[in-house]
Amino acid sequence: MKTIGLACDHAGYELKEYVRGWLEAKGWAYKDFGTNSTASVDYPDYAHPLALAIEAGECYPGIAICGSGNGINMTLNKHQGIRAALCWNAEIAHLARLHNDANILVMPGRFISTEEADMILTEFFSTDFEGGRHQKRIDKIPVK
């Protein structure tokens, strides 16, 4: 596995810290694009560097967190090589990998517990892309 990219805003900071510990417990390398506190920041300032690192092959996959997950997810998906999936439970994470080949897991920091995050992370990292008819659909996502 490549180095996993992490990014969050202030509302996702506490959950990101949990995720860092989760990754460290597994011995998995990661690169933290910030933020590094609960002080108010703008999520695009952290989403764009993560997306660029995924597109460049520097990191794979990524994990991003903001309060609702929506803002950082929208920003990430502005990048052509990104398929960020907002996952609030393990089943959504499973389908995001299986059917959509998601390359960034996005979680809503204000709306899930660390127990739920553990199940989401476990499912995301243990599910492979199914390919087949799903690849055909991925290929239809427009690229500049």
N, C-alpha and C positions, 0 to 999 in steps of 0.2 A: 504494500500500500504506500502511496506517495504521502507527502506531508499534507495534513488536513488543514485547511484554512478556516480561521474563526474571525467573526466580526459581530459587533453589537453596538447599540446605542446605550444611553444611560439606563433606559427601562429594561434592557436585556442584560445588563452587566452582571447582576447576581446569578442569573441562570447560566451565563457564559462561564462564570467562575466554577459552577458545578460541572459544566461540560469539560472544562480544562482538567479538573480532577478525574473525571470519568475517563478521559483519553489517557491521562498519565497512568492511571491504574492499569490500563491495558498495554502500556508501553508504546503507544502510538505517537509519532511525531506530529507536531502541529505548529502553525505559524499564526500568531495572534495579531490581527490588524487593529485591535482596539475596539472600543474605548476601554479605558482602564480605571474608571470610577463611575459613580452614580451622578456626577455633575452633568447637567444638561448639555447635550451635543446634538448635532444634526446627523441622522443615520446615513445620508448619502456619502458623507466624508469617510465612512468605514466600509460601506457596501461597494463603492467603486474600486478601491484597491483589492478587495477580495475577488471581485468579478474578473478584474484584469489578471490576477494571479492564476485563477482557474483557466481562463482563456489561453494564457501563456504556457500552461502546463507546469507551472511552478508548484501548484497545490492541486490536490484532488482527493476527495470531494471537499466541499465547503459546508460550514455551519454558520448560520446567521440568526441573530435574535434581536427583536425590538419589542416594544410594548404589546402591540397587537399582531406583529409579524407582517402586517400589510405594507407599511412604508418601505421597509428594507427589502421586502420581496419585490415590490414594484420597481424599485431602483435596480436591483440585481437583474431583473428580466429585461431591462432596457439594453443589456449587452447581448450581442448576437450569439455568443457561444454559451450562454447560460440557460439552464433549465432549473430555476429555483422553485421549490415546492413548499408552500406553507402547510405545515403538518401539525395538527393539534391532537392527534392520537396515533397509535401504532398502526392501525389499519390504513390510514391515509399515507403514512410513511412507507408502508409495504407497497401500496399501489403506485406511489410516486416513483419508486425504484423499478418495480416490476413492469409497469406499463409506460412510464414516461421517461425513464432513464435520467431522473433528476440528478443534477450534479452539485446542487446546493440544497441542504436541508434548512428550512426556515422554521423557527418556532416562536410562538407568541409568549414572551417572557412574563407578562402580567396575568396570563390565563391558564398556565399549566404548572403543576407541581414538579418537584424534582423526581418523584416516583414516575409520573407520566413522561417526563423527559427521558428517563432511563429506558422506558419501554419504547419510546419513539426512536431514540438513538440505536438501541439494540436491533430493532426491526429495519431501520434504514441501512445499517451497516451489514446486516446478514441477508439482505435480499439482492439478488442479481437481476439485471435487466433481462426480460424474456425475449426481446427481439421479435422476429417474425412480423406479423401484422402491425405490431407496435412500432417497429423500426420504420415501416412505410409511413406511418403517421408522423413520426419525428422528422422524417425527411421532408415533409410538407410544411414544416415551420419555416417561414421565410428567413432568408439570410441575405444580407446586402451583397 
